[in-house]
Amino acid sequence: MIFERSLQRELAYTAGAVFMVLLTIMLTTMMIRIVGFAASGQIDPRDVLVLIGLTVIGYMAVMLIVTLFVSILFVLTRWYKDSEMVVWLASGASLTRLIKPIAIFTTPILILVLFFAFIGWPWSNAQSKLIRQRFQQRDEVSLLAPGQFRESPTTHRVFFIESMSPDQSRVENVFVTSTENGKVNVIVSKTGHTETRDNGDRFVVLENGRRYDGEPGHPDFRIMEFQRYGVKIQSQPVVPVQTASSTSTPGLLRSPTPDNLGELAWRAGLPLIAINLMLLAIPLAYQNPRRSRTINLVMAVLIYLTYSNLLNVVQSWIEQGKMSFGLGLVGLHVVVFALVVFIFWLRVRNRPLISRAMFSRASQRS
């Protein structure tokens, strides 16, 4: 009982530290990536923090799985290195008795994994897509940024302004170019402002400028001077694009298309991965005192990456119709569970995973 409480307490401390490290790495990576999108004009700079938060919510299940696996592996590896496992085994307790205290510690984390996999992941994806689409489908005035060339997503226009008032009502030193029927139109103006008609149409009214019309490669360009020139502002309604990753779990069940079934198998696979890795960490934590503890960490990273990539492959096969939903839902995890049971059996019988006999046979054949 004392050992079990000590194990759970140490697991909690280690899991907290590992999670904070993973969260810091995630926040740093997402901040660099999303700030890059904002700098290139793909998202609104005011939405950077919101998108970072939504991304963290979306990947919370994955971070919790990695936290669970690494923390169990770290704690048990230290127990082997400090001979605490020797005391545990010498007291008559088997290796399988570690499953109960570790399962008690793991249960709240598994509940969180279920929540974020089936609810948090689709909700965060839906909100992120809505924010991006709302920014990309805004009107052309919202595209304008002082000192930058901006292309309209709805027309073949390119805008450049030198300065703009805070309320976007007035602009100065405007350059607008567009292509229509193979002809290029270039408009330059000193000042301009926005107007809204009674029917709701919006215009950018340019003042004191020139317009150049012509076909590239031909000298017959027309030059016109104007005092007022109206450019209609094009806009598009925000139409949410529904994808499998942003569809709620009940929505996937109501519409069992191949893409939705593949997404459902991926979501259901996350808690199953957590359970299998929790069990695998117990025999995998065996530590030779002469060996560095970093080897177990490298093995943990490789095992998780392989497992998660195989889950992505299964999802792709279901979407392509190469694998049935039922087989894809449980097939991979049953195979991994059988492997976990086999490794447990080897450890209980005190057999190494890779014996010296295998190395000697390989050297003889070579």
Secondary structure, 3 states (H helix, E strand, C coil): CHHHHHHHHHHHHHHHHHHHHHHHHHHHHHHHHHHHHHHCCCCCHHHHHHHHHHHHHHCHHHHHHHHHHHHHHHHHHHHHHCCHHHHHHHCCCCHHHHHHHHHHHHHHHHHHHHHHHHHHHHHHHHHHHHHHHHHHCCCHHHHCCCCCEEECCCCCEEEEEEEECCCCCEEEEEEEEEEECCEEEEEEEEEEEEEECCCCCEEEEEEEEEEEEECCCCCCCEEEEEEEEEEECCCCCCCCCCCHHHCCHHHHHHCCCHHHHHHHHHHHHHHHHHHHHHHHHHHHCCCCCCCCCHHHHHHHHHHHHHHHHHHHHHHHHHHHCCCCHHHHHHHHHHHHHHHHHHHHHHHHCCCCCCCHHHHHHHHHHC
